[in-house]
Amino acid sequence: MNQLIYKKNLEALNAKYPIWAALIDGVKRKKRNFNVEAEQSFMGETILKVTQDGKMRYLNGKYAPSAVVERWFEKQGKIEEYAPIVIIGISNGEHIRQIIERSPKTSNILIYEPSFELFRRAMQEVDLTFLFEMDIPVGIIVEGLNEDELEAFLYLFISYDNMAFLRWYISGNYQELFPKEVEEFVGRLKNHVSQIHIGWNTKLRYTNVRAVNVFVNLPYLADGYSIRELYGMLPEDVPVIVVSAGPSLNKNIMELKKAVGKACIISTDTAIKPLLNAGIVPNFFIIIDGLKPEVLFQHKDISKVPMVTMTAVSTEPMSCHKGKKFFYGAESAFEDELTGDIKRSRDEDSDRVIPFLVTGGSVATSAYALGLNMGAKTVILVGQDLAMTGNKTHADGTFQAQMDQIDKNSGEYFEVEAIDGGKVLTRLDFDMYRKWFEDHFKQWNHVTVVDATEGGALIHGTKVMTLKKAVQKYCVHEFNVKWHTDRCKKLFQDEQREVVLDYFANSLKKLQEVKKKATEGIRFYERLEKMAKKSSVSDQELGKALKKIKKLNHYMETDYMARTVMDSLDGLNFTLRPLAYQLREDKRSELLDVASQGKVLLYGVAVAVDEVSEIAEKTIVQYANSNRTKRK
């Protein structure tokens, strides 16, 4: 061990990560199946040699590690501004030094070291002080030190705006030395990027749908309830049963009759019709989708079941359901403005009048989160196949009386562990929900989760048993959920309801204000465009124009109606946002780009205002006028 280098590294590490420094020096050497030695390369650099199972491997090459990095840069081509760069393996650190020095200063560098022992040996032999002394965004994850921070770093460093510029470097021989760790890390990295894709594709799918849904559904909110009224409702000995519409639901649905009155039964939207057809009236059903078809809710008893919903969901189920509606947060600027006024008038201590639901992207995960918020200490999952049990996606009686079988050879499906042993086919979205459940079970380990699906994929962390046994064991105490639900208070009452009606009635005036601001902004950007085309322009003149644009942007980002209109333009944002991260060669080109993109976006706002105004007039304005007339 090089004592001088180790001391320098520890001092630098202690200055930035004092807890790490204590661990590096204090943790006993773990048993490992490899040995690490330091050598000098032919180019005079300190390199690390690893011997494992009789095989000797040099990390990043034996002769000229710098040449390996040079070839990597040649292969990558230009590295864009704000590009995230992921490096697997610290090794001798030389590759990291060069990548940092030669990459744009705006790049986010994320370093992953799969071995604590190898990291400690590197600290003892090579100068890594530069890693701990830089003021640019560099994140370091070391297995055995801070691997639990990986998700936070991924979300911080890699977003929709920069993911297209992502670059990665795997240090030489790391895949051979640590195949499991590297594969898992790369999998989590790919999964993170995939989730970003899915999130944006979902936003694009609902771009115009969401704007329509919110305005159509706001009147239901005016007459509705908050899910906050349900929080803490359940005694600890009363379980929640989350009923999903997996193919296995047809197998054991009748067993749920024995749980009625002894559990809080929460149905997903696709499972509600099969339950009602079986003569089972759940305590709630939940919906999260902005495009769910009415066919799933066409049942004479649908209004007997309180709906858990949000303003952004599909309008069809909202209109055919005439019962109580409990709302969770929809990330709607208009909704936030209304509830913010309530919070101020009531002098509420809580963060939100309408809380968000922690969710993993599916209606079943949202139902699970609701059950926990209601106070459940036991959650029983039914119909949660998360797989193509019997080569079907859903239970019979959901989308159609008899569900079609999938095409197993389409390339969309892959195998995972089955709940009853062996393998079962699943697909990417189902598998992501399964992983969400498993991760969440670790965080909420005081909650017992029983998987009584009797088919589908194995969800690690659950107690697997038949629904019959689960009901016998956990559904033992009578509890009248409906009695408590009937006594919940409405969200808007008395003078607060009048405030809501004022907002609704004044919405057209507010929309025209947004259009006026957008039109003014277009003129600002046109002036900026003219300035950029001039041979010279004074800093004072340019600063004045940019100040006006900054003020306009602040309005668009903070005004509730402007944000509502902007929500309908996610498709346009999808196209424009990454362009903002591509810096041009000169100031003139950059200003022209800013002006061009600004004009396009504000033209979109002006057009969207007219479209949204038509929707508002037929929905919330009509509702306000009708209800004011009634009160008079």
C-alpha angles and dihedrals in degrees: 000000000000101000095192095053092043091053092049092048093049092050091051091044092048091053092057106021108022093170090055091050091055091049095047091054098036109039113097117242109270123226108263137176095225140063126215127209132177123230139166118253121223086261092056098254123135108248133182124235120198124199115198129165090348093307122116119213132180116216109233093355139305103246111035116000090179090062089058090057091046091056089049091055091048090053094046097052117196115003108215127226112273091017113157111230120198118198121192113202129023094214109155092340095234094113089051092050092052095044091051093046095048100040125083113277088237092063120115110227117202117186122195122192112187095196128059091193093052090049090052091050091049089052088054097050113026134048107255098159091114088067093062099038102054122108095204122098105282123156123192125198119186121182107239093026113054110343089136088070094063097097091050091052092047092053092044097047106032122051138153089268096060107020092097088064095051116140129182137194125197112199116236117280095000092116090054094046099042107020096155096047094045093047092050093048093048088047092054090047092051091045091053092052090045091053090052089052092048092047093052094042088053091050090049091048090054099035098117095015092062094053091051093044095051095053094043092047100043091086089058088053089053089059096034144091135244122242085232086081088065098050115118092002097130127076114234093250094057112085129212117232113204109202116200129180101245117144091259092065089084088061100060108011094117091060088070091072088074090057096054109116092013099069140027104253114204115187126200116232095257093048098052097085096049089050094050091045088055091053093253117132109197122209093242141356122208133211130187104162123105093206106039109143124240092238090079091061103038100119131122092233098046093107092057089071119072111237123226105207148134135231093256097061127105114294095219098071090041092058098043092048111079098177135090117312122205113196132212124190117291100187087245116154092210092050091047090053092053096046091043089061090051092050091052094046092048093041087229120194095204123091097238136019088208108035124210119243116236101235142175094213099271132091090240093056089049090051089050091051091049091052091054091049089051088060103260117160092183124048121186117200118210126180089008094138097146083191143072097268107186087005092287131119098212142013120276112265096040113090090358139359093258116023117223120243118252125246100251091195097056092101091238096102135069137176128264134167113293122226091238096042130275122054137307132189120254137161135230100268093046091049091051090054090050090053091047090056092049093049092046093049089060091054094045098041092149089071120083111223117195120194105209094162095115093209144035131051125353111249107204114226096038131108106240117216140132118277090242092059093042092054092046092050104040108021098071106119128069115237127169106216092174092058090059094041091053090058097053116120122238119253096237119041135174111320092011089061089053089055089054092051089051091053091049094047093048096046095101091053090050091049091054089051089056091050091050091052091048091051091050089049092053088057090050091054092046089056090048089051091053091049091051091054093052119098089235138006131182121249089233093056092045092046091053092053093047091049091057091048091049091052091049092049090051089055092049091050098046110030109094096221093045089052090048090055091044089054088066090056101060089119090060091045088051088062100039105040100072090048089064089065095056106089118208128230095251140023093250094057091045093053091048089053092049091049094046095048092044092053093048092051095047092046085055090051092051092051092043091053090061092049094046091046090059090052094045093050092055094045125024097017091050090046092051093049092047095049094045090052090052092051091051 
